Amino acid sequence: MSKKKLVVLTGAGVSAESGLKTFRDSDGLWEGYNIEDVATPRAWRKNPQLVLEFYNYRRKNVLEAQPNAAHYGLAELEKDYDVTIITQNIDDLHERAGSTHVLHLHGEIFKMRSEGDHELVYEIRGDIKLGDKAEDGQQLRPNIVWFEEPVPKIEEAIPIVRGSDIFVVVGTSLVVYPAAGLVNYAPWNIPKYIIDKRIPYTSEITNITAIEKPATEGVKILFDMLNANMK
Ligand SMILES: NC(=O)c1ccc[n+]([C@@H]2O[C@H](COP(=O)([O-])OP(=O)(O)OC[C@H]3O[C@@H](n4cnc5c(N)ncnc54)[C@H](O)[C@@H]3O)[C@@H](O)[C@H]2O)c1
């Protein structure tokens, strides 16, 4: 029998217990910065040095962080399910925990690209500096989808969510669109679970079980619930 398709949408909350801060939890600031100053095209035009410093620092944080029990638990689900993780996170903790199908909606901290040509993408572990150029001679920038920029991967994500047999949401405030809108594409009659230490507004979502716990504990509870349903 083929495995059921289990799709997980994750946000910053899944990485919080790995020491990577979410920003809704700190009054709309991300590690002390206003989002508008570091994660928008306007910020890049106004002060590219600051934007690069911000993401260089984020890259160091992610290098020092380790996956937590929630990342490992979601990776382990691959034993019994055909799992796809759709993440808003730019860190690589799902991959390091062993998940093999991870779609990064908002880009990846270990990639950079030409500021002109979206196709010129390169791996980066160290810092990006002003004056570092892509092959087309244009400045390199983090390969991150900033606020107000289009989210091309959403087109890939929608049919994955539409085709799911089980849908799980972990650690996202569901306020950043279009990512938050993905929950509306899950078939109405399939089982859905949401894990968050403070469950966001979800009353329009049918057939949903809320697990109001930190991600590490919540994923364990999810395991028990899924196992009970399998029997
Ligand atoms: N690790 C990362 O890559 C990272 C970190 C911060 C922000 N971001 C960016 O933030 C944007 C989006 O918003 P978001 O919805 O992902 O994050 P968010 O900051 O808006 O919301 C975080 C959510 O996680 C919950 N949460 C916090 N700690 C938790 C824990 N230990 N266990 C379970 N839930 C917990 C909060 O209650 C909240 O609902 C994304 O675009 C993303 O790129 C990414």
The ligand as an SDF file (V2000), in Angstrom:
LIG
                    3D

 44 48  0  0  0  0  0  0  0  0999 V2000
   14.3340   30.2070   11.8040 N   0  0  0  0  0  0  0  0  0  0  0  0
   13.9980   31.0130   10.7850 C   0  0  0  0  0  0  0  0  0  0  0  0
   14.3210   30.7040    9.6360 O   0  0  0  0  0  0  0  0  0  0  0  0
   13.1920   32.2790   11.0480 C   0  0  0  0  0  0  0  0  0  0  0  0
   13.2460   32.9190   12.2960 C   0  0  0  0  0  0  0  0  0  0  0  0
   12.4800   34.1230   12.4640 C   0  0  0  0  0  0  0  0  0  0  0  0
   11.7040   34.6260   11.4240 C   0  0  0  0  0  0  0  0  0  0  0  0
   11.6800   33.9730   10.2300 N   0  0  0  0  0  0  0  0  0  0  0  0
   10.8160   34.5350    9.1790 C   0  0  0  0  0  0  0  0  0  0  0  0
    9.5850   34.9170    9.7990 O   0  0  0  0  0  0  0  0  0  0  0  0
    8.5060   34.9120    8.8520 C   0  0  0  0  0  0  0  0  0  0  0  0
    7.1620   34.3800    9.3210 C   0  0  0  0  0  0  0  0  0  0  0  0
    6.5640   34.2300   10.2170 O   0  0  0  0  0  0  0  0  0  0  0  0
    6.3320   32.8730   11.0690 P   0  0  0  0  0  0  0  0  0  0  0  0
    4.8610   32.6790   11.1300 O   0  0  0  0  0  0  0  0  0  0  0  0
    7.2190   31.8010   10.5900 O   0  0  0  0  0  0  0  0  0  0  0  0
    6.9220   33.3280   12.4320 O   0  0  0  0  0  0  0  0  0  0  0  0
    6.3230   34.2860   13.4870 P   0  0  0  0  0  0  0  0  0  0  0  0
    7.4780   34.8290   14.2560 O   0  0  0  0  0  0  0  0  0  0  0  0
    5.3500   35.2250   12.8900 O   0  0  0  0  0  0  0  0  0  0  0  0
    5.4530   33.3270   14.4200 O   0  0  0  0  0  0  0  0  0  0  0  0
    6.0460   32.3600   15.2130 C   0  0  0  0  0  0  0  0  0  0  0  0
    4.9650   31.4350   15.7330 C   0  0  0  0  0  0  0  0  0  0  0  0
    5.6410   30.4030   16.4540 O   0  0  0  0  0  0  0  0  0  0  0  0
    5.0260   30.2480   17.7190 C   0  0  0  0  0  0  0  0  0  0  0  0
    6.0610   29.7450   18.6160 N   0  0  0  0  0  0  0  0  0  0  0  0
    7.0620   30.4080   19.2390 C   0  0  0  0  0  0  0  0  0  0  0  0
    7.8340   29.5750   19.9430 N   0  0  0  0  0  0  0  0  0  0  0  0
    7.3070   28.3360   19.7620 C   0  0  0  0  0  0  0  0  0  0  0  0
    7.6720   27.0470   20.2190 C   0  0  0  0  0  0  0  0  0  0  0  0
    8.7230   26.8370   21.0060 N   0  0  0  0  0  0  0  0  0  0  0  0
    6.9230   26.0000   19.8150 N   0  0  0  0  0  0  0  0  0  0  0  0
    5.8310   26.1780   19.0110 C   0  0  0  0  0  0  0  0  0  0  0  0
    5.4490   27.3780   18.5510 N   0  0  0  0  0  0  0  0  0  0  0  0
    6.1790   28.4430   18.9220 C   0  0  0  0  0  0  0  0  0  0  0  0
    4.4450   31.5900   18.0860 C   0  0  0  0  0  0  0  0  0  0  0  0
    3.3610   31.4320   18.9990 O   0  0  0  0  0  0  0  0  0  0  0  0
    3.9830   32.0880   16.7070 C   0  0  0  0  0  0  0  0  0  0  0  0
    2.6590   31.6290   16.4110 O   0  0  0  0  0  0  0  0  0  0  0  0
    8.9520   33.9860    7.8060 C   0  0  0  0  0  0  0  0  0  0  0  0
    8.9660   34.7180    6.6360 O   0  0  0  0  0  0  0  0  0  0  0  0
   10.3560   33.5510    8.1580 C   0  0  0  0  0  0  0  0  0  0  0  0
   11.1960   33.6130    7.0230 O   0  0  0  0  0  0  0  0  0  0  0  0
   12.4070   32.8290   10.0340 C   0  0  0  0  0  0  0  0  0  0  0  0
  1  2  1  0
  2  3  2  0
  2  4  1  0
  4  5  1  0
  4 44  2  0
  5  6  2  0
  6  7  1  0
  7  8  2  0
  8  9  1  0
  8 44  1  0
  9 10  1  0
  9 42  1  0
 10 11  1  0
 11 12  1  0
 11 40  1  0
 12 13  1  0
 13 14  1  0
 14 15  2  0
 14 16  1  0
 14 17  1  0
 17 18  1  0
 18 19  2  0
 18 20  1  0
 18 21  1  0
 21 22  1  0
 22 23  1  0
 23 24  1  0
 23 38  1  0
 24 25  1  0
 25 26  1  0
 25 36  1  0
 26 27  1  0
 26 35  1  0
 27 28  2  0
 28 29  1  0
 29 30  1  0
 29 35  2  0
 30 31  1  0
 30 32  2  0
 32 33  1  0
 33 34  2  0
 34 35  1  0
 36 37  1  0
 36 38  1  0
 38 39  1  0
 40 41  1  0
 40 42  1  0
 42 43  1  0
M  CHG  2   8   1  16  -1
M  END
$$$$
